[in-house]
Amino acid sequence: MSKTTSKFSPEVRERAVRLILDNESQHESRWQAVMSISAKIGCAPQTLNEWVKKVEVDGGKRAGVTTEMADRLKALERENRELRQANEILRKARAYFAMAELDRRSK
């Protein structure tokens, strides 16, 4: 999930993308279709174009990282970061207890 909130529901996104893909042939170019439909739904053309590209990537029609893979990568990076933090805590605890053991032995 992105850090910014979208004012467009998933249903609106799906419908807008479907309109682009279904009506692209009625326009001279995809960009013209994007411009036309984005004006009707009230979003920036670049935003709508990104939605279309993402659907194409997820559907295998365009090269790129799918939403599923991006989510998986993000989860793995989060897990990796948490494990590194846990290892650092354990490393510091080990050093602390080793020093405490040395102090106890020297007395």
Backbone as XML, in Angstrom:
<?xml version="1.0"?>
<chain id="A" units="angstrom">
  <residue number="1" name="MET">
    <atom name="N" x="0.854" y="-1.177" z="0.000"/>
    <atom name="CA" x="0.000" y="0.000" z="0.000"/>
    <atom name="C" x="0.892" y="1.230" z="0.000"/>
  </residue>
  <residue number="2" name="SER">
    <atom name="N" x="0.549" y="2.186" z="-0.803"/>
    <atom name="CA" x="1.369" y="3.391" z="-0.869"/>
    <atom name="C" x="1.141" y="4.257" z="0.360"/>
  </residue>
  <residue number="3" name="LYS">
    <atom name="N" x="2.067" y="5.170" z="0.588"/>
    <atom name="CA" x="1.978" y="6.042" z="1.754"/>
    <atom name="C" x="0.938" y="7.137" z="1.556"/>
  </residue>
  <residue number="4" name="THR">
    <atom name="N" x="0.599" y="7.418" z="0.317"/>
    <atom name="CA" x="-0.431" y="8.412" z="0.053"/>
    <atom name="C" x="-1.760" y="7.695" z="-0.134"/>
  </residue>
  <residue number="5" name="THR">
    <atom name="N" x="-2.816" y="8.350" z="0.238"/>
    <atom name="CA" x="-4.124" y="7.744" z="0.062"/>
    <atom name="C" x="-4.692" y="8.177" z="-1.279"/>
  </residue>
  <residue number="6" name="SER">
    <atom name="N" x="-5.367" y="7.268" z="-1.919"/>
    <atom name="CA" x="-5.957" y="7.556" z="-3.218"/>
    <atom name="C" x="-7.398" y="7.992" z="-3.028"/>
  </residue>
  <residue number="7" name="LYS">
    <atom name="N" x="-7.787" y="8.991" z="-3.788"/>
    <atom name="CA" x="-9.180" y="9.423" z="-3.698"/>
    <atom name="C" x="-10.061" y="8.616" z="-4.646"/>
  </residue>
  <residue number="8" name="PHE">
    <atom name="N" x="-9.444" y="7.664" z="-5.335"/>
    <atom name="CA" x="-10.185" y="6.825" z="-6.275"/>
    <atom name="C" x="-10.265" y="5.404" z="-5.736"/>
  </residue>
  <residue number="9" name="SER">
    <atom name="N" x="-11.461" y="4.880" z="-5.694"/>
    <atom name="CA" x="-11.657" y="3.517" z="-5.198"/>
    <atom name="C" x="-11.103" y="2.523" z="-6.226"/>
  </residue>
  <residue number="10" name="PRO">
    <atom name="N" x="-10.820" y="1.303" z="-5.783"/>
    <atom name="CA" x="-10.347" y="0.284" z="-6.728"/>
    <atom name="C" x="-11.341" y="0.044" z="-7.868"/>
  </residue>
  <residue number="11" name="GLU">
    <atom name="N" x="-12.620" y="0.176" z="-7.579"/>
    <atom name="CA" x="-13.636" y="-0.023" z="-8.620"/>
    <atom name="C" x="-13.526" y="1.050" z="-9.708"/>
  </residue>
  <residue number="12" name="VAL">
    <atom name="N" x="-13.301" y="2.299" z="-9.285"/>
    <atom name="CA" x="-13.152" y="3.393" z="-10.255"/>
    <atom name="C" x="-11.906" y="3.173" z="-11.090"/>
  </residue>
  <residue number="13" name="ARG">
    <atom name="N" x="-10.823" y="2.756" z="-10.445"/>
    <atom name="CA" x="-9.580" y="2.479" z="-11.180"/>
    <atom name="C" x="-9.795" y="1.387" z="-12.223"/>
  </residue>
  <residue number="14" name="GLU">
    <atom name="N" x="-10.428" y="0.285" z="-11.788"/>
    <atom name="CA" x="-10.666" y="-0.831" z="-12.706"/>
    <atom name="C" x="-11.521" y="-0.406" z="-13.888"/>
  </residue>
  <residue number="15" name="ARG">
    <atom name="N" x="-12.549" y="0.365" z="-13.607"/>
    <atom name="CA" x="-13.449" y="0.803" z="-14.681"/>
    <atom name="C" x="-12.724" y="1.734" z="-15.651"/>
  </residue>
  <residue number="16" name="ALA">
    <atom name="N" x="-11.924" y="2.654" z="-15.128"/>
    <atom name="CA" x="-11.193" y="3.582" z="-15.980"/>
    <atom name="C" x="-10.196" y="2.831" z="-16.860"/>
  </residue>
  <residue number="17" name="VAL">
    <atom name="N" x="-9.493" y="1.880" z="-16.289"/>
    <atom name="CA" x="-8.533" y="1.086" z="-17.071"/>
    <atom name="C" x="-9.263" y="0.284" z="-18.132"/>
  </residue>
  <residue number="18" name="ARG">
    <atom name="N" x="-10.392" y="-0.319" z="-17.763"/>
    <atom name="CA" x="-11.173" y="-1.077" z="-18.724"/>
    <atom name="C" x="-11.643" y="-0.189" z="-19.870"/>
  </residue>
  <residue number="19" name="LEU">
    <atom name="N" x="-12.058" y="1.047" z="-19.538"/>
    <atom name="CA" x="-12.479" y="1.988" z="-20.586"/>
    <atom name="C" x="-11.336" y="2.270" z="-21.550"/>
  </residue>
  <residue number="20" name="ILE">
    <atom name="N" x="-10.126" y="2.446" z="-21.008"/>
    <atom name="CA" x="-8.962" y="2.706" z="-21.870"/>
    <atom name="C" x="-8.723" y="1.516" z="-22.787"/>
  </residue>
  <residue number="21" name="LEU">
    <atom name="N" x="-8.657" y="0.329" z="-22.207"/>
    <atom name="CA" x="-8.330" y="-0.861" z="-22.990"/>
    <atom name="C" x="-9.423" y="-1.199" z="-23.997"/>
  </residue>
  <residue number="22" name="ASP">
    <atom name="N" x="-10.676" y="-0.972" z="-23.636"/>
    <atom name="CA" x="-11.778" y="-1.293" z="-24.547"/>
    <atom name="C" x="-11.965" y="-0.246" z="-25.644"/>
  </residue>
  <residue number="23" name="ASN">
    <atom name="N" x="-11.669" y="1.017" z="-25.345"/>
    <atom name="CA" x="-11.953" y="2.099" z="-26.297"/>
    <atom name="C" x="-10.703" y="2.691" z="-26.939"/>
  </residue>
  <residue number="24" name="GLU">
    <atom name="N" x="-9.582" y="2.053" z="-26.738"/>
    <atom name="CA" x="-8.328" y="2.576" z="-27.295"/>
    <atom name="C" x="-8.390" y="2.676" z="-28.825"/>
  </residue>
  <residue number="25" name="SER">
    <atom name="N" x="-9.051" y="1.744" z="-29.456"/>
    <atom name="CA" x="-9.107" y="1.738" z="-30.925"/>
    <atom name="C" x="-9.939" y="2.900" z="-31.479"/>
  </residue>
  <residue number="26" name="GLN">
    <atom name="N" x="-10.768" y="3.515" z="-30.653"/>
    <atom name="CA" x="-11.599" y="4.631" z="-31.110"/>
    <atom name="C" x="-10.837" y="5.954" z="-31.103"/>
  </residue>
  <residue number="27" name="HIS">
    <atom name="N" x="-9.614" y="5.938" z="-30.598"/>
    <atom name="CA" x="-8.781" y="7.139" z="-30.554"/>
    <atom name="C" x="-7.534" y="6.928" z="-31.415"/>
  </residue>
  <residue number="28" name="GLU">
    <atom name="N" x="-6.905" y="8.013" z="-31.783"/>
    <atom name="CA" x="-5.712" y="7.924" z="-32.629"/>
    <atom name="C" x="-4.541" y="7.283" z="-31.898"/>
  </residue>
  <residue number="29" name="SER">
    <atom name="N" x="-4.471" y="7.483" z="-30.585"/>
    <atom name="CA" x="-3.392" y="6.899" z="-29.794"/>
    <atom name="C" x="-3.900" y="6.582" z="-28.397"/>
  </residue>
  <residue number="30" name="ARG">
    <atom name="N" x="-3.119" y="5.796" z="-27.692"/>
    <atom name="CA" x="-3.496" y="5.479" z="-26.315"/>
    <atom name="C" x="-3.533" y="6.752" z="-25.479"/>
  </residue>
  <residue number="31" name="TRP">
    <atom name="N" x="-2.574" y="7.625" z="-25.713"/>
    <atom name="CA" x="-2.511" y="8.847" z="-24.913"/>
    <atom name="C" x="-3.781" y="9.679" z="-25.083"/>
  </residue>
  <residue number="32" name="GLN">
    <atom name="N" x="-4.307" y="9.744" z="-26.289"/>
    <atom name="CA" x="-5.555" y="10.483" z="-26.495"/>
    <atom name="C" x="-6.702" y="9.831" z="-25.733"/>
  </residue>
  <residue number="33" name="ALA">
    <atom name="N" x="-6.729" y="8.512" z="-25.711"/>
    <atom name="CA" x="-7.758" y="7.804" z="-24.938"/>
    <atom name="C" x="-7.595" y="8.121" z="-23.456"/>
  </residue>
  <residue number="34" name="VAL">
    <atom name="N" x="-6.363" y="8.124" z="-22.987"/>
    <atom name="CA" x="-6.081" y="8.429" z="-21.580"/>
    <atom name="C" x="-6.521" y="9.847" z="-21.256"/>
  </residue>
  <residue number="35" name="MET">
    <atom name="N" x="-6.191" y="10.781" z="-22.119"/>
    <atom name="CA" x="-6.565" y="12.181" z="-21.902"/>
    <atom name="C" x="-8.085" y="12.329" z="-21.835"/>
  </residue>
  <residue number="36" name="SER">
    <atom name="N" x="-8.773" y="11.686" z="-22.736"/>
    <atom name="CA" x="-10.231" y="11.783" z="-22.801"/>
    <atom name="C" x="-10.879" y="11.201" z="-21.546"/>
  </residue>
  <residue number="37" name="ILE">
    <atom name="N" x="-10.477" y="10.022" z="-21.157"/>
    <atom name="CA" x="-11.119" y="9.346" z="-20.029"/>
    <atom name="C" x="-10.688" y="9.952" z="-18.699"/>
  </residue>
  <residue number="38" name="SER">
    <atom name="N" x="-9.437" y="10.381" z="-18.598"/>
    <atom name="CA" x="-8.987" y="10.993" z="-17.339"/>
    <atom name="C" x="-9.760" y="12.278" z="-17.047"/>
  </residue>
  <residue number="39" name="ALA">
    <atom name="N" x="-10.093" y="13.019" z="-18.096"/>
    <atom name="CA" x="-10.881" y="14.244" z="-17.912"/>
    <atom name="C" x="-12.281" y="13.907" z="-17.392"/>
  </residue>
  <residue number="40" name="LYS">
    <atom name="N" x="-12.812" y="12.792" z="-17.838"/>
    <atom name="CA" x="-14.168" y="12.400" z="-17.422"/>
    <atom name="C" x="-14.222" y="11.929" z="-15.970"/>
  </residue>
  <residue number="41" name="ILE">
    <atom name="N" x="-13.155" y="11.253" z="-15.508"/>
    <atom name="CA" x="-13.196" y="10.750" z="-14.130"/>
    <atom name="C" x="-12.520" y="11.697" z="-13.145"/>
  </residue>
  <residue number="42" name="GLY">
    <atom name="N" x="-11.812" y="12.707" z="-13.666"/>
    <atom name="CA" x="-11.225" y="13.714" z="-12.794"/>
    <atom name="C" x="-9.883" y="13.349" z="-12.194"/>
  </residue>
  <residue number="43" name="CYS">
    <atom name="N" x="-9.089" y="12.599" z="-12.931"/>
    <atom name="CA" x="-7.739" y="12.296" z="-12.442"/>
    <atom name="C" x="-6.722" y="12.790" z="-13.462"/>
  </residue>
  <residue number="44" name="ALA">
    <atom name="N" x="-5.479" y="12.843" z="-13.035"/>
    <atom name="CA" x="-4.406" y="13.279" z="-13.933"/>
    <atom name="C" x="-4.172" y="12.197" z="-14.987"/>
  </residue>
  <residue number="45" name="PRO">
    <atom name="N" x="-3.919" y="12.602" z="-16.224"/>
    <atom name="CA" x="-3.667" y="11.615" z="-17.281"/>
    <atom name="C" x="-2.491" y="10.686" z="-16.956"/>
  </residue>
  <residue number="46" name="GLN">
    <atom name="N" x="-1.451" y="11.229" z="-16.339"/>
    <atom name="CA" x="-0.288" y="10.406" z="-15.993"/>
    <atom name="C" x="-0.678" y="9.313" z="-15.010"/>
  </residue>
  <residue number="47" name="THR">
    <atom name="N" x="-1.567" y="9.649" z="-14.074"/>
    <atom name="CA" x="-2.026" y="8.671" z="-13.088"/>
    <atom name="C" x="-2.772" y="7.539" z="-13.774"/>
  </residue>
  <residue number="48" name="LEU">
    <atom name="N" x="-3.699" y="7.885" z="-14.635"/>
    <atom name="CA" x="-4.475" y="6.870" z="-15.348"/>
    <atom name="C" x="-3.563" y="6.016" z="-16.226"/>
  </residue>
  <residue number="49" name="ASN">
    <atom name="N" x="-2.596" y="6.642" z="-16.870"/>
    <atom name="CA" x="-1.654" y="5.904" z="-17.706"/>
    <atom name="C" x="-0.854" y="4.904" z="-16.869"/>
  </residue>
  <residue number="50" name="GLU">
    <atom name="N" x="-0.468" y="5.284" z="-15.657"/>
    <atom name="CA" x="0.255" y="4.376" z="-14.763"/>
    <atom name="C" x="-0.637" y="3.206" z="-14.346"/>
  </residue>
  <residue number="51" name="TRP">
    <atom name="N" x="-1.906" y="3.473" z="-14.096"/>
    <atom name="CA" x="-2.830" y="2.393" z="-13.749"/>
    <atom name="C" x="-2.912" y="1.380" z="-14.889"/>
  </residue>
  <residue number="52" name="VAL">
    <atom name="N" x="-3.005" y="1.890" z="-16.122"/>
    <atom name="CA" x="-3.104" y="1.011" z="-17.290"/>
    <atom name="C" x="-1.828" y="0.181" z="-17.426"/>
  </residue>
  <residue number="53" name="LYS">
    <atom name="N" x="-0.684" y="0.823" z="-17.276"/>
    <atom name="CA" x="0.583" y="0.094" z="-17.390"/>
    <atom name="C" x="0.684" y="-0.997" z="-16.332"/>
  </residue>
  <residue number="54" name="LYS">
    <atom name="N" x="0.258" y="-0.691" z="-15.103"/>
    <atom name="CA" x="0.331" y="-1.667" z="-14.010"/>
    <atom name="C" x="-0.559" y="-2.874" z="-14.308"/>
  </residue>
  <residue number="55" name="VAL">
    <atom name="N" x="-1.759" y="-2.630" z="-14.843"/>
    <atom name="CA" x="-2.655" y="-3.728" z="-15.205"/>
    <atom name="C" x="-2.017" y="-4.579" z="-16.305"/>
  </residue>
  <residue number="56" name="GLU">
    <atom name="N" x="-1.363" y="-3.945" z="-17.260"/>
    <atom name="CA" x="-0.702" y="-4.690" z="-18.327"/>
    <atom name="C" x="0.457" y="-5.526" z="-17.791"/>
  </residue>
  <residue number="57" name="VAL">
    <atom name="N" x="1.222" y="-4.974" z="-16.870"/>
    <atom name="CA" x="2.329" y="-5.724" z="-16.258"/>
    <atom name="C" x="1.775" y="-6.911" z="-15.482"/>
  </residue>
  <residue number="58" name="ASP">
    <atom name="N" x="0.742" y="-6.662" z="-14.677"/>
    <atom name="CA" x="0.152" y="-7.741" z="-13.881"/>
    <atom name="C" x="-0.458" y="-8.827" z="-14.771"/>
  </residue>
  <residue number="59" name="GLY">
    <atom name="N" x="-0.938" y="-8.437" z="-15.935"/>
    <atom name="CA" x="-1.538" y="-9.394" z="-16.874"/>
    <atom name="C" x="-0.534" y="-10.060" z="-17.793"/>
  </residue>
  <residue number="60" name="GLY">
    <atom name="N" x="0.740" y="-9.679" z="-17.692"/>
    <atom name="CA" x="1.770" y="-10.289" z="-18.523"/>
    <atom name="C" x="1.873" y="-9.710" z="-19.920"/>
  </residue>
  <residue number="61" name="LYS">
    <atom name="N" x="1.184" y="-8.617" z="-20.189"/>
    <atom name="CA" x="1.219" y="-8.001" z="-21.516"/>
    <atom name="C" x="2.353" y="-6.998" z="-21.665"/>
  </residue>
  <residue number="62" name="ARG">
    <atom name="N" x="2.997" y="-6.660" z="-20.561"/>
    <atom name="CA" x="4.079" y="-5.678" z="-20.557"/>
    <atom name="C" x="5.135" y="-6.174" z="-19.571"/>
  </residue>
  <residue number="63" name="ALA">
    <atom name="N" x="6.387" y="-5.924" z="-19.901"/>
    <atom name="CA" x="7.475" y="-6.330" z="-19.011"/>
    <atom name="C" x="7.500" y="-5.429" z="-17.786"/>
  </residue>
  <residue number="64" name="GLY">
    <atom name="N" x="7.866" y="-6.007" z="-16.656"/>
    <atom name="CA" x="7.973" y="-5.236" z="-15.432"/>
    <atom name="C" x="7.705" y="-6.102" z="-14.213"/>
  </residue>
  <residue number="65" name="VAL">
    <atom name="N" x="7.799" y="-5.482" z="-13.052"/>
    <atom name="CA" x="7.573" y="-6.180" z="-11.785"/>
    <atom name="C" x="6.088" y="-6.129" z="-11.463"/>
  </residue>
  <residue number="66" name="THR">
    <atom name="N" x="5.496" y="-7.303" z="-11.280"/>
    <atom name="CA" x="4.067" y="-7.366" z="-10.981"/>
    <atom name="C" x="3.801" y="-6.843" z="-9.574"/>
  </residue>
  <residue number="67" name="THR">
    <atom name="N" x="2.564" y="-6.497" z="-9.330"/>
    <atom name="CA" x="2.161" y="-6.016" z="-8.007"/>
    <atom name="C" x="2.432" y="-7.083" z="-6.957"/>
  </residue>
  <residue number="68" name="GLU">
    <atom name="N" x="2.138" y="-8.318" z="-7.284"/>
    <atom name="CA" x="2.360" y="-9.424" z="-6.353"/>
    <atom name="C" x="3.838" y="-9.546" z="-5.986"/>
  </residue>
  <residue number="69" name="MET">
    <atom name="N" x="4.705" y="-9.460" z="-6.986"/>
    <atom name="CA" x="6.148" y="-9.570" z="-6.725"/>
    <atom name="C" x="6.658" y="-8.357" z="-5.949"/>
  </residue>
  <residue number="70" name="ALA">
    <atom name="N" x="6.150" y="-7.187" z="-6.253"/>
    <atom name="CA" x="6.566" y="-5.979" z="-5.528"/>
    <atom name="C" x="6.156" y="-6.077" z="-4.064"/>
  </residue>
  <residue number="71" name="ASP">
    <atom name="N" x="4.946" y="-6.578" z="-3.806"/>
    <atom name="CA" x="4.481" y="-6.760" z="-2.428"/>
    <atom name="C" x="5.335" y="-7.792" z="-1.705"/>
  </residue>
  <residue number="72" name="ARG">
    <atom name="N" x="5.663" y="-8.875" z="-2.395"/>
    <atom name="CA" x="6.503" y="-9.929" z="-1.804"/>
    <atom name="C" x="7.889" y="-9.388" z="-1.486"/>
  </residue>
  <residue number="73" name="LEU">
    <atom name="N" x="8.461" y="-8.636" z="-2.405"/>
    <atom name="CA" x="9.785" y="-8.044" z="-2.183"/>
    <atom name="C" x="9.763" y="-7.092" z="-0.992"/>
  </residue>
  <residue number="74" name="LYS">
    <atom name="N" x="8.720" y="-6.288" z="-0.900"/>
    <atom name="CA" x="8.591" y="-5.346" z="0.209"/>
    <atom name="C" x="8.502" y="-6.084" z="1.535"/>
  </residue>
  <residue number="75" name="ALA">
    <atom name="N" x="7.734" y="-7.179" z="1.570"/>
    <atom name="CA" x="7.606" y="-7.972" z="2.796"/>
    <atom name="C" x="8.949" y="-8.605" z="3.174"/>
  </residue>
  <residue number="76" name="LEU">
    <atom name="N" x="9.665" y="-9.110" z="2.182"/>
    <atom name="CA" x="10.973" y="-9.711" z="2.454"/>
    <atom name="C" x="11.982" y="-8.683" z="2.941"/>
  </residue>
  <residue number="77" name="GLU">
    <atom name="N" x="11.945" y="-7.488" z="2.366"/>
    <atom name="CA" x="12.845" y="-6.423" z="2.824"/>
    <atom name="C" x="12.526" y="-6.027" z="4.269"/>
  </residue>
  <residue number="78" name="ARG">
    <atom name="N" x="11.238" y="-5.962" z="4.597"/>
    <atom name="CA" x="10.832" y="-5.641" z="5.967"/>
    <atom name="C" x="11.316" y="-6.721" z="6.931"/>
  </residue>
  <residue number="79" name="GLU">
    <atom name="N" x="11.128" y="-7.991" z="6.556"/>
    <atom name="CA" x="11.570" y="-9.107" z="7.391"/>
    <atom name="C" x="13.086" y="-9.084" z="7.568"/>
  </residue>
  <residue number="80" name="ASN">
    <atom name="N" x="13.805" y="-8.804" z="6.487"/>
    <atom name="CA" x="15.265" y="-8.719" z="6.539"/>
    <atom name="C" x="15.707" y="-7.621" z="7.508"/>
  </residue>
  <residue number="81" name="ARG">
    <atom name="N" x="15.050" y="-6.468" z="7.418"/>
    <atom name="CA" x="15.384" y="-5.342" z="8.303"/>
    <atom name="C" x="15.126" y="-5.714" z="9.772"/>
  </residue>
  <residue number="82" name="GLU">
    <atom name="N" x="14.007" y="-6.374" z="10.036"/>
    <atom name="CA" x="13.682" y="-6.789" z="11.398"/>
    <atom name="C" x="14.690" y="-7.808" z="11.924"/>
  </residue>
  <residue number="83" name="LEU">
    <atom name="N" x="15.102" y="-8.733" z="11.063"/>
    <atom name="CA" x="16.094" y="-9.731" z="11.477"/>
    <atom name="C" x="17.448" y="-9.089" z="11.758"/>
  </residue>
  <residue number="84" name="ARG">
    <atom name="N" x="17.824" y="-8.121" z="10.952"/>
    <atom name="CA" x="19.087" y="-7.406" z="11.207"/>
    <atom name="C" x="19.034" y="-6.671" z="12.549"/>
  </residue>
  <residue number="85" name="GLN">
    <atom name="N" x="17.890" y="-6.059" z="12.844"/>
    <atom name="CA" x="17.737" y="-5.364" z="14.131"/>
    <atom name="C" x="17.805" y="-6.357" z="15.287"/>
  </residue>
  <residue number="86" name="ALA">
    <atom name="N" x="17.159" y="-7.505" z="15.142"/>
    <atom name="CA" x="17.192" y="-8.529" z="16.191"/>
    <atom name="C" x="18.614" y="-9.040" z="16.386"/>
  </residue>
  <residue number="87" name="ASN">
    <atom name="N" x="19.340" y="-9.258" z="15.301"/>
    <atom name="CA" x="20.731" y="-9.706" z="15.399"/>
    <atom name="C" x="21.593" y="-8.672" z="16.109"/>
  </residue>
  <residue number="88" name="GLU">
    <atom name="N" x="21.367" y="-7.405" z="15.820"/>
    <atom name="CA" x="22.139" y="-6.349" z="16.482"/>
    <atom name="C" x="21.853" y="-6.324" z="17.977"/>
  </residue>
  <residue number="89" name="ILE">
    <atom name="N" x="20.605" y="-6.479" z="18.343"/>
    <atom name="CA" x="20.244" y="-6.527" z="19.773"/>
    <atom name="C" x="20.924" y="-7.716" z="20.447"/>
  </residue>
  <residue number="90" name="LEU">
    <atom name="N" x="20.882" y="-8.871" z="19.792"/>
    <atom name="CA" x="21.520" y="-10.064" z="20.361"/>
    <atom name="C" x="23.032" y="-9.900" z="20.474"/>
  </residue>
  <residue number="91" name="ARG">
    <atom name="N" x="23.638" y="-9.263" z="19.487"/>
    <atom name="CA" x="25.091" y="-9.013" z="19.508"/>
    <atom name="C" x="25.453" y="-8.119" z="20.700"/>
  </residue>
  <residue number="92" name="LYS">
    <atom name="N" x="24.672" y="-7.083" z="20.923"/>
    <atom name="CA" x="24.928" y="-6.175" z="22.045"/>
    <atom name="C" x="24.684" y="-6.869" z="23.382"/>
  </residue>
  <residue number="93" name="ALA">
    <atom name="N" x="23.640" y="-7.693" z="23.458"/>
    <atom name="CA" x="23.349" y="-8.425" z="24.689"/>
    <atom name="C" x="24.469" y="-9.412" z="24.999"/>
  </residue>
  <residue number="94" name="ARG">
    <atom name="N" x="24.964" y="-10.091" z="23.979"/>
    <atom name="CA" x="26.065" y="-11.027" z="24.170"/>
    <atom name="C" x="27.296" y="-10.310" z="24.717"/>
  </residue>
  <residue number="95" name="ALA">
    <atom name="N" x="27.608" y="-9.156" z="24.163"/>
    <atom name="CA" x="28.754" y="-8.379" z="24.637"/>
    <atom name="C" x="28.538" y="-7.916" z="26.067"/>
  </residue>
  <residue number="96" name="TYR">
    <atom name="N" x="27.350" y="-7.495" z="26.399"/>
    <atom name="CA" x="27.038" y="-7.032" z="27.754"/>
    <atom name="C" x="27.221" y="-8.173" z="28.759"/>
  </residue>
  <residue number="97" name="PHE">
    <atom name="N" x="26.637" y="-9.339" z="28.443"/>
    <atom name="CA" x="26.739" y="-10.460" z="29.375"/>
    <atom name="C" x="28.156" y="-11.020" z="29.446"/>
  </residue>
  <residue number="98" name="ALA">
    <atom name="N" x="28.907" y="-10.946" z="28.367"/>
    <atom name="CA" x="30.307" y="-11.379" z="28.406"/>
    <atom name="C" x="31.096" y="-10.477" z="29.343"/>
  </residue>
  <residue number="99" name="MET">
    <atom name="N" x="30.846" y="-9.171" z="29.287"/>
    <atom name="CA" x="31.533" y="-8.241" z="30.191"/>
    <atom name="C" x="31.105" y="-8.491" z="31.636"/>
  </residue>
  <residue number="100" name="ALA">
    <atom name="N" x="29.831" y="-8.771" z="31.868"/>
    <atom name="CA" x="29.341" y="-9.053" z="33.219"/>
    <atom name="C" x="29.994" y="-10.328" z="33.760"/>
  </residue>
  <residue number="101" name="GLU">
    <atom name="N" x="30.155" y="-11.332" z="32.916"/>
    <atom name="CA" x="30.806" y="-12.583" z="33.334"/>
    <atom name="C" x="32.265" y="-12.337" z="33.688"/>
  </residue>
  <residue number="102" name="LEU">
    <atom name="N" x="32.965" y="-11.502" z="32.913"/>
    <atom name="CA" x="34.364" y="-11.174" z="33.197"/>
    <atom name="C" x="34.463" y="-10.421" z="34.507"/>
  </residue>
  <residue number="103" name="ASP">
    <atom name="N" x="33.548" y="-9.495" z="34.747"/>
    <atom name="CA" x="33.541" y="-8.740" z="36.009"/>
    <atom name="C" x="33.299" y="-9.669" z="37.189"/>
  </residue>
  <residue number="104" name="ARG">
    <atom name="N" x="32.391" y="-10.634" z="37.033"/>
    <atom name="CA" x="32.078" y="-11.558" z="38.099"/>
    <atom name="C" x="33.274" y="-12.461" z="38.426"/>
  </residue>
  <residue number="105" name="ARG">
    <atom name="N" x="33.981" y="-12.881" z="37.400"/>
    <atom name="CA" x="35.148" y="-13.740" z="37.599"/>
    <atom name="C" x="36.310" y="-13.005" z="38.240"/>
  </residue>
  <residue number="106" name="SER">
    <atom name="N" x="36.448" y="-11.717" z="37.928"/>
    <atom name="CA" x="37.590" y="-10.961" z="38.451"/>
    <atom name="C" x="37.406" y="-10.588" z="39.915"/>
  </residue>
  <residue number="107" name="LYS">
    <atom name="N" x="36.239" y="-10.761" z="40.478"/>
    <atom name="CA" x="35.997" y="-10.385" z="41.896"/>
    <atom name="C" x="36.248" y="-11.517" z="42.820"/>
  </residue>
</chain>
